[in-house]
Amino acid sequence: MFGAGFVLFTFRDNWSWVGQRLKAEAVGTPVQEGRETRMMEAEKKAAALPPKLTVPLIVFFLPVLFIVIISPAIIKIGQTGAFDAFTR
């Protein structure tokens, strides 16, 4: 039903889980606490990301977005001759 890769993958996962379990028992902390700690650290990193991305977003992404959005309108206005009033 399953290939050899599946069996090997499952076997490695089980040994990884057993290793985590033995390590947790040796240290004296439950496995669940380790998961909660990793989840809290990941949430802290995720919460710190938006302020770090604000400046690069404003400096690099928004000007290009405005150029892409406004350039077709400027080209169309230029083709109709609306800029001729400014060149005289």
Phi and psi in radians as a Rosetta constraint file:
Dihedral C 1 N 2 CA 2 C 2 CIRCULARHARMONIC -1.894 0.35
Dihedral N 2 CA 2 C 2 N 3 CIRCULARHARMONIC 2.625 0.35
Dihedral C 2 N 3 CA 3 C 3 CIRCULARHARMONIC -1.388 0.35
Dihedral N 3 CA 3 C 3 N 4 CIRCULARHARMONIC 3.058 0.35
Dihedral C 3 N 4 CA 4 C 4 CIRCULARHARMONIC -1.141 0.35
Dihedral N 4 CA 4 C 4 N 5 CIRCULARHARMONIC -0.569 0.35
Dihedral C 4 N 5 CA 5 C 5 CIRCULARHARMONIC -1.094 0.35
Dihedral N 5 CA 5 C 5 N 6 CIRCULARHARMONIC -0.660 0.35
Dihedral C 5 N 6 CA 6 C 6 CIRCULARHARMONIC -1.158 0.35
Dihedral N 6 CA 6 C 6 N 7 CIRCULARHARMONIC -0.756 0.35
Dihedral C 6 N 7 CA 7 C 7 CIRCULARHARMONIC -1.125 0.35
Dihedral N 7 CA 7 C 7 N 8 CIRCULARHARMONIC -0.755 0.35
Dihedral C 7 N 8 CA 8 C 8 CIRCULARHARMONIC -1.132 0.35
Dihedral N 8 CA 8 C 8 N 9 CIRCULARHARMONIC -0.756 0.35
Dihedral C 8 N 9 CA 9 C 9 CIRCULARHARMONIC -1.079 0.35
Dihedral N 9 CA 9 C 9 N 10 CIRCULARHARMONIC -0.801 0.35
Dihedral C 9 N 10 CA 10 C 10 CIRCULARHARMONIC -1.111 0.35
Dihedral N 10 CA 10 C 10 N 11 CIRCULARHARMONIC -0.691 0.35
Dihedral C 10 N 11 CA 11 C 11 CIRCULARHARMONIC -1.096 0.35
Dihedral N 11 CA 11 C 11 N 12 CIRCULARHARMONIC -0.774 0.35
Dihedral C 11 N 12 CA 12 C 12 CIRCULARHARMONIC -1.148 0.35
Dihedral N 12 CA 12 C 12 N 13 CIRCULARHARMONIC -0.697 0.35
Dihedral C 12 N 13 CA 13 C 13 CIRCULARHARMONIC -1.083 0.35
Dihedral N 13 CA 13 C 13 N 14 CIRCULARHARMONIC -0.725 0.35
Dihedral C 13 N 14 CA 14 C 14 CIRCULARHARMONIC -1.129 0.35
Dihedral N 14 CA 14 C 14 N 15 CIRCULARHARMONIC -0.725 0.35
Dihedral C 14 N 15 CA 15 C 15 CIRCULARHARMONIC -1.189 0.35
Dihedral N 15 CA 15 C 15 N 16 CIRCULARHARMONIC -0.606 0.35
Dihedral C 15 N 16 CA 16 C 16 CIRCULARHARMONIC -1.109 0.35
Dihedral N 16 CA 16 C 16 N 17 CIRCULARHARMONIC -0.748 0.35
Dihedral C 16 N 17 CA 17 C 17 CIRCULARHARMONIC -1.144 0.35
Dihedral N 17 CA 17 C 17 N 18 CIRCULARHARMONIC -0.723 0.35
Dihedral C 17 N 18 CA 18 C 18 CIRCULARHARMONIC -1.096 0.35
Dihedral N 18 CA 18 C 18 N 19 CIRCULARHARMONIC -0.723 0.35
Dihedral C 18 N 19 CA 19 C 19 CIRCULARHARMONIC -1.092 0.35
Dihedral N 19 CA 19 C 19 N 20 CIRCULARHARMONIC -0.737 0.35
Dihedral C 19 N 20 CA 20 C 20 CIRCULARHARMONIC -1.101 0.35
Dihedral N 20 CA 20 C 20 N 21 CIRCULARHARMONIC -0.720 0.35
Dihedral C 20 N 21 CA 21 C 21 CIRCULARHARMONIC -1.120 0.35
Dihedral N 21 CA 21 C 21 N 22 CIRCULARHARMONIC -0.806 0.35
Dihedral C 21 N 22 CA 22 C 22 CIRCULARHARMONIC -1.114 0.35
Dihedral N 22 CA 22 C 22 N 23 CIRCULARHARMONIC -0.719 0.35
Dihedral C 22 N 23 CA 23 C 23 CIRCULARHARMONIC -1.117 0.35
Dihedral N 23 CA 23 C 23 N 24 CIRCULARHARMONIC -0.726 0.35
Dihedral C 23 N 24 CA 24 C 24 CIRCULARHARMONIC -1.139 0.35
Dihedral N 24 CA 24 C 24 N 25 CIRCULARHARMONIC -0.700 0.35
Dihedral C 24 N 25 CA 25 C 25 CIRCULARHARMONIC -1.199 0.35
Dihedral N 25 CA 25 C 25 N 26 CIRCULARHARMONIC -0.638 0.35
Dihedral C 25 N 26 CA 26 C 26 CIRCULARHARMONIC -1.153 0.35
Dihedral N 26 CA 26 C 26 N 27 CIRCULARHARMONIC -0.679 0.35
Dihedral C 26 N 27 CA 27 C 27 CIRCULARHARMONIC -1.389 0.35
Dihedral N 27 CA 27 C 27 N 28 CIRCULARHARMONIC -0.526 0.35
Dihedral C 27 N 28 CA 28 C 28 CIRCULARHARMONIC 1.743 0.35
Dihedral N 28 CA 28 C 28 N 29 CIRCULARHARMONIC 0.268 0.35
Dihedral C 28 N 29 CA 29 C 29 CIRCULARHARMONIC -1.961 0.35
Dihedral N 29 CA 29 C 29 N 30 CIRCULARHARMONIC 2.480 0.35
Dihedral C 29 N 30 CA 30 C 30 CIRCULARHARMONIC -1.193 0.35
Dihedral N 30 CA 30 C 30 N 31 CIRCULARHARMONIC 2.709 0.35
Dihedral C 30 N 31 CA 31 C 31 CIRCULARHARMONIC -1.122 0.35
Dihedral N 31 CA 31 C 31 N 32 CIRCULARHARMONIC -0.599 0.35
Dihedral C 31 N 32 CA 32 C 32 CIRCULARHARMONIC -1.065 0.35
Dihedral N 32 CA 32 C 32 N 33 CIRCULARHARMONIC -0.665 0.35
Dihedral C 32 N 33 CA 33 C 33 CIRCULARHARMONIC -1.096 0.35
Dihedral N 33 CA 33 C 33 N 34 CIRCULARHARMONIC -0.667 0.35
Dihedral C 33 N 34 CA 34 C 34 CIRCULARHARMONIC -1.103 0.35
Dihedral N 34 CA 34 C 34 N 35 CIRCULARHARMONIC -0.700 0.35
Dihedral C 34 N 35 CA 35 C 35 CIRCULARHARMONIC -1.146 0.35
Dihedral N 35 CA 35 C 35 N 36 CIRCULARHARMONIC -0.753 0.35
Dihedral C 35 N 36 CA 36 C 36 CIRCULARHARMONIC -1.102 0.35
Dihedral N 36 CA 36 C 36 N 37 CIRCULARHARMONIC -0.700 0.35
Dihedral C 36 N 37 CA 37 C 37 CIRCULARHARMONIC -1.123 0.35
Dihedral N 37 CA 37 C 37 N 38 CIRCULARHARMONIC -0.786 0.35
Dihedral C 37 N 38 CA 38 C 38 CIRCULARHARMONIC -1.109 0.35
Dihedral N 38 CA 38 C 38 N 39 CIRCULARHARMONIC -0.665 0.35
Dihedral C 38 N 39 CA 39 C 39 CIRCULARHARMONIC -1.164 0.35
Dihedral N 39 CA 39 C 39 N 40 CIRCULARHARMONIC -0.718 0.35
Dihedral C 39 N 40 CA 40 C 40 CIRCULARHARMONIC -1.134 0.35
Dihedral N 40 CA 40 C 40 N 41 CIRCULARHARMONIC -0.702 0.35
Dihedral C 40 N 41 CA 41 C 41 CIRCULARHARMONIC -1.129 0.35
Dihedral N 41 CA 41 C 41 N 42 CIRCULARHARMONIC -0.706 0.35
Dihedral C 41 N 42 CA 42 C 42 CIRCULARHARMONIC -1.148 0.35
Dihedral N 42 CA 42 C 42 N 43 CIRCULARHARMONIC -0.677 0.35
Dihedral C 42 N 43 CA 43 C 43 CIRCULARHARMONIC -1.154 0.35
Dihedral N 43 CA 43 C 43 N 44 CIRCULARHARMONIC -0.657 0.35
Dihedral C 43 N 44 CA 44 C 44 CIRCULARHARMONIC -1.118 0.35
Dihedral N 44 CA 44 C 44 N 45 CIRCULARHARMONIC -0.760 0.35
Dihedral C 44 N 45 CA 45 C 45 CIRCULARHARMONIC -1.128 0.35
Dihedral N 45 CA 45 C 45 N 46 CIRCULARHARMONIC -0.686 0.35
Dihedral C 45 N 46 CA 46 C 46 CIRCULARHARMONIC -1.179 0.35
Dihedral N 46 CA 46 C 46 N 47 CIRCULARHARMONIC -0.611 0.35
Dihedral C 46 N 47 CA 47 C 47 CIRCULARHARMONIC -1.245 0.35
Dihedral N 47 CA 47 C 47 N 48 CIRCULARHARMONIC -0.500 0.35
Dihedral C 47 N 48 CA 48 C 48 CIRCULARHARMONIC -1.447 0.35
Dihedral N 48 CA 48 C 48 N 49 CIRCULARHARMONIC -0.183 0.35
Dihedral C 48 N 49 CA 49 C 49 CIRCULARHARMONIC -1.250 0.35
Dihedral N 49 CA 49 C 49 N 50 CIRCULARHARMONIC -0.807 0.35
Dihedral C 49 N 50 CA 50 C 50 CIRCULARHARMONIC -1.000 0.35
Dihedral N 50 CA 50 C 50 N 51 CIRCULARHARMONIC -0.769 0.35
Dihedral C 50 N 51 CA 51 C 51 CIRCULARHARMONIC -1.091 0.35
Dihedral N 51 CA 51 C 51 N 52 CIRCULARHARMONIC -0.572 0.35
Dihedral C 51 N 52 CA 52 C 52 CIRCULARHARMONIC -1.242 0.35
Dihedral N 52 CA 52 C 52 N 53 CIRCULARHARMONIC -0.504 0.35
Dihedral C 52 N 53 CA 53 C 53 CIRCULARHARMONIC -1.567 0.35
Dihedral N 53 CA 53 C 53 N 54 CIRCULARHARMONIC -0.150 0.35
Dihedral C 53 N 54 CA 54 C 54 CIRCULARHARMONIC -1.109 0.35
Dihedral N 54 CA 54 C 54 N 55 CIRCULARHARMONIC -0.884 0.35
Dihedral C 54 N 55 CA 55 C 55 CIRCULARHARMONIC -1.130 0.35
Dihedral N 55 CA 55 C 55 N 56 CIRCULARHARMONIC -0.852 0.35
Dihedral C 55 N 56 CA 56 C 56 CIRCULARHARMONIC -1.045 0.35
Dihedral N 56 CA 56 C 56 N 57 CIRCULARHARMONIC -0.610 0.35
Dihedral C 56 N 57 CA 57 C 57 CIRCULARHARMONIC -1.114 0.35
Dihedral N 57 CA 57 C 57 N 58 CIRCULARHARMONIC -0.801 0.35
Dihedral C 57 N 58 CA 58 C 58 CIRCULARHARMONIC -1.175 0.35
Dihedral N 58 CA 58 C 58 N 59 CIRCULARHARMONIC -0.727 0.35
Dihedral C 58 N 59 CA 59 C 59 CIRCULARHARMONIC -1.325 0.35
Dihedral N 59 CA 59 C 59 N 60 CIRCULARHARMONIC -0.708 0.35
Dihedral C 59 N 60 CA 60 C 60 CIRCULARHARMONIC -1.825 0.35
Dihedral N 60 CA 60 C 60 N 61 CIRCULARHARMONIC -0.730 0.35
Dihedral C 60 N 61 CA 61 C 61 CIRCULARHARMONIC -1.492 0.35
Dihedral N 61 CA 61 C 61 N 62 CIRCULARHARMONIC -0.824 0.35
Dihedral C 61 N 62 CA 62 C 62 CIRCULARHARMONIC -1.127 0.35
Dihedral N 62 CA 62 C 62 N 63 CIRCULARHARMONIC -0.743 0.35
Dihedral C 62 N 63 CA 63 C 63 CIRCULARHARMONIC -1.035 0.35
Dihedral N 63 CA 63 C 63 N 64 CIRCULARHARMONIC -0.718 0.35
Dihedral C 63 N 64 CA 64 C 64 CIRCULARHARMONIC -1.136 0.35
Dihedral N 64 CA 64 C 64 N 65 CIRCULARHARMONIC -0.698 0.35
Dihedral C 64 N 65 CA 65 C 65 CIRCULARHARMONIC -1.082 0.35
Dihedral N 65 CA 65 C 65 N 66 CIRCULARHARMONIC -0.779 0.35
Dihedral C 65 N 66 CA 66 C 66 CIRCULARHARMONIC -1.098 0.35
Dihedral N 66 CA 66 C 66 N 67 CIRCULARHARMONIC -0.716 0.35
Dihedral C 66 N 67 CA 67 C 67 CIRCULARHARMONIC -1.079 0.35
Dihedral N 67 CA 67 C 67 N 68 CIRCULARHARMONIC -0.780 0.35
Dihedral C 67 N 68 CA 68 C 68 CIRCULARHARMONIC -1.139 0.35
Dihedral N 68 CA 68 C 68 N 69 CIRCULARHARMONIC -0.656 0.35
Dihedral C 68 N 69 CA 69 C 69 CIRCULARHARMONIC -1.321 0.35
Dihedral N 69 CA 69 C 69 N 70 CIRCULARHARMONIC -0.719 0.35
Dihedral C 69 N 70 CA 70 C 70 CIRCULARHARMONIC -1.512 0.35
Dihedral N 70 CA 70 C 70 N 71 CIRCULARHARMONIC -0.473 0.35
Dihedral C 70 N 71 CA 71 C 71 CIRCULARHARMONIC -1.028 0.35
Dihedral N 71 CA 71 C 71 N 72 CIRCULARHARMONIC -0.714 0.35
Dihedral C 71 N 72 CA 72 C 72 CIRCULARHARMONIC -1.065 0.35
Dihedral N 72 CA 72 C 72 N 73 CIRCULARHARMONIC -0.635 0.35
Dihedral C 72 N 73 CA 73 C 73 CIRCULARHARMONIC -1.178 0.35
Dihedral N 73 CA 73 C 73 N 74 CIRCULARHARMONIC -0.712 0.35
Dihedral C 73 N 74 CA 74 C 74 CIRCULARHARMONIC -1.140 0.35
Dihedral N 74 CA 74 C 74 N 75 CIRCULARHARMONIC -0.715 0.35
Dihedral C 74 N 75 CA 75 C 75 CIRCULARHARMONIC -1.097 0.35
Dihedral N 75 CA 75 C 75 N 76 CIRCULARHARMONIC -0.754 0.35
Dihedral C 75 N 76 CA 76 C 76 CIRCULARHARMONIC -1.126 0.35
Dihedral N 76 CA 76 C 76 N 77 CIRCULARHARMONIC -0.729 0.35
Dihedral C 76 N 77 CA 77 C 77 CIRCULARHARMONIC -1.141 0.35
Dihedral N 77 CA 77 C 77 N 78 CIRCULARHARMONIC -0.678 0.35
Dihedral C 77 N 78 CA 78 C 78 CIRCULARHARMONIC -1.133 0.35
Dihedral N 78 CA 78 C 78 N 79 CIRCULARHARMONIC -0.623 0.35
Dihedral C 78 N 79 CA 79 C 79 CIRCULARHARMONIC -1.249 0.35
Dihedral N 79 CA 79 C 79 N 80 CIRCULARHARMONIC -0.486 0.35
Dihedral C 79 N 80 CA 80 C 80 CIRCULARHARMONIC -1.438 0.35
Dihedral N 80 CA 80 C 80 N 81 CIRCULARHARMONIC -0.189 0.35
Dihedral C 80 N 81 CA 81 C 81 CIRCULARHARMONIC 1.544 0.35
Dihedral N 81 CA 81 C 81 N 82 CIRCULARHARMONIC 0.323 0.35
Dihedral C 81 N 82 CA 82 C 82 CIRCULARHARMONIC -1.236 0.35
Dihedral N 82 CA 82 C 82 N 83 CIRCULARHARMONIC -0.380 0.35
Dihedral C 82 N 83 CA 83 C 83 CIRCULARHARMONIC -1.453 0.35
Dihedral N 83 CA 83 C 83 N 84 CIRCULARHARMONIC -0.104 0.35
Dihedral C 83 N 84 CA 84 C 84 CIRCULARHARMONIC -1.098 0.35
Dihedral N 84 CA 84 C 84 N 85 CIRCULARHARMONIC -0.511 0.35
Dihedral C 84 N 85 CA 85 C 85 CIRCULARHARMONIC -1.145 0.35
Dihedral N 85 CA 85 C 85 N 86 CIRCULARHARMONIC -0.482 0.35
Dihedral C 85 N 86 CA 86 C 86 CIRCULARHARMONIC -1.486 0.35
Dihedral N 86 CA 86 C 86 N 87 CIRCULARHARMONIC -0.331 0.35
Dihedral C 86 N 87 CA 87 C 87 CIRCULARHARMONIC -1.562 0.35
Dihedral N 87 CA 87 C 87 N 88 CIRCULARHARMONIC -0.222 0.35
